[in-house]
Amino acid sequence: MQILFKRFIVIQDPEATKEIFLTKQSALDKDSLTGDAAAVLFGEAFLVSKTNADMKLKRKICAHGFYKERLVSMTDIMREKTINTVNKWKAEAAQGDGSTTFDLSTEIGSIFSRIII
């Protein structure tokens, strides 16, 4: 795929994605354009940010929380926290004119924080 003057490869296969982000992570780096675009939603999340000393430290600190068994046990918590947040947005919208405004990056960070803690 080409956007403006830059070519991108879009990967949708879960196994290929796993290999890129987990197995081959050290050999590949995120493109700055991709990181900038993802930063709108995810802030400076290490999964989408260009690798540097800060990102390596964040990855190392968080690694213990992302083993398969831990992630599987967190799915109910993820579902609950996400549903609670969406219900909060709906309630805020219902109090006004049927719409609400919020900072999506902040909200996603908040959901993530509540899941991890």
C-alpha positions as CSV (number, residue, x, y, z in Angstrom):
1,M,0.0,0.0,0.0
2,Q,1.3,3.5,-0.7
3,I,0.3,6.6,1.2
4,L,1.6,9.8,-0.3
5,F,5.2,9.0,-1.2
6,K,5.7,6.2,1.3
7,R,5.1,2.5,0.9
8,F,3.6,0.4,3.7
9,I,3.1,-3.3,4.3
10,V,-0.1,-4.1,6.0
11,I,-0.1,-7.4,7.9
12,Q,-3.3,-9.0,9.1
13,D,-2.2,-12.5,9.9
14,P,-2.0,-13.0,13.7
15,E,1.0,-15.3,13.6
16,A,2.9,-12.9,11.3
17,T,2.0,-10.0,13.6
18,K,3.2,-12.0,16.6
19,E,6.5,-12.8,15.0
20,I,7.1,-9.2,14.0
21,F,6.2,-7.7,17.4
22,L,7.5,-10.4,19.7
23,T,10.0,-12.8,18.0
24,K,11.7,-10.3,15.6
25,Q,11.0,-7.2,17.6
26,S,14.7,-6.4,18.1
27,A,15.4,-6.6,14.3
28,L,12.6,-4.3,13.3
29,D,11.8,-0.8,14.3
30,K,8.6,1.1,14.0
31,D,8.4,3.8,11.3
32,S,8.2,7.3,12.7
33,L,5.1,8.1,10.6
34,T,3.3,5.0,12.0
35,G,4.4,6.0,15.5
36,D,3.1,9.5,15.0
37,A,-0.2,8.3,13.7
38,A,-0.6,5.7,16.5
39,A,0.4,8.3,19.2
40,V,-2.9,10.1,18.6
41,L,-4.7,7.0,20.0
42,F,-2.1,5.4,22.2
43,G,0.2,8.2,23.4
44,E,3.8,6.9,23.8
45,A,2.9,3.2,24.1
46,F,6.0,1.1,23.5
47,L,4.2,-1.2,21.1
48,V,3.9,1.5,18.5
49,S,6.8,3.9,19.4
50,K,10.2,4.0,17.8
51,T,12.7,2.0,19.8
52,N,15.0,4.0,22.0
53,A,16.4,3.7,25.5
54,D,13.2,4.9,27.2
55,M,11.0,2.4,25.2
56,K,13.4,-0.5,26.0
57,L,13.2,0.4,29.7
58,K,9.4,0.6,29.6
59,R,9.2,-2.7,27.8
60,K,11.5,-4.4,30.3
61,I,9.5,-3.0,33.3
62,C,6.2,-4.2,31.8
63,A,7.3,-7.5,30.4
64,H,6.3,-9.6,33.5
65,G,2.7,-8.6,33.0
66,F,2.3,-9.8,29.5
67,Y,2.9,-13.5,29.6
68,K,0.2,-15.6,27.9
69,E,-1.2,-17.0,31.1
70,R,-1.4,-13.5,32.6
71,L,-3.1,-12.1,29.6
72,V,-5.6,-14.9,29.4
73,S,-6.5,-14.2,33.1
74,M,-6.9,-10.5,32.3
75,T,-9.6,-10.9,29.6
76,D,-12.5,-10.6,32.0
77,I,-11.0,-7.5,33.6
78,M,-10.4,-6.0,30.1
79,R,-14.0,-6.6,29.1
80,E,-15.4,-5.2,32.4
81,K,-13.3,-2.1,32.4
82,T,-14.0,-1.4,28.7
83,I,-17.8,-1.9,29.2
84,N,-17.7,0.4,32.2
85,T,-15.9,3.1,30.3
86,V,-18.3,2.9,27.3
87,N,-21.3,3.0,29.7
88,K,-19.7,6.1,31.3
89,W,-19.5,7.8,27.9
90,K,-23.1,6.9,27.1
91,A,-24.2,8.4,30.5
92,E,-22.3,11.6,29.8
93,A,-23.9,11.8,26.3
94,A,-27.4,11.2,27.8
95,Q,-27.0,14.1,30.2
96,G,-26.5,16.6,27.3
97,D,-27.6,16.7,23.7
98,G,-26.9,13.0,23.0
99,S,-23.2,13.6,22.4
100,T,-20.0,14.0,24.5
101,T,-16.4,15.0,23.9
102,F,-13.4,13.4,25.4
103,D,-9.7,12.8,24.8
104,L,-9.6,9.3,23.4
105,S,-5.8,8.9,24.1
106,T,-6.4,9.8,27.8
107,E,-9.4,7.4,28.0
108,I,-7.6,4.5,26.5
109,G,-4.6,5.2,28.8
110,S,-7.0,5.2,31.7
111,I,-8.6,1.9,30.7
112,F,-5.1,0.3,30.2
113,S,-4.0,1.6,33.7
114,R,-7.1,0.2,35.4
115,I,-6.6,-3.2,33.7
116,I,-2.9,-3.5,34.6
117,I,-3.4,-2.3,38.2
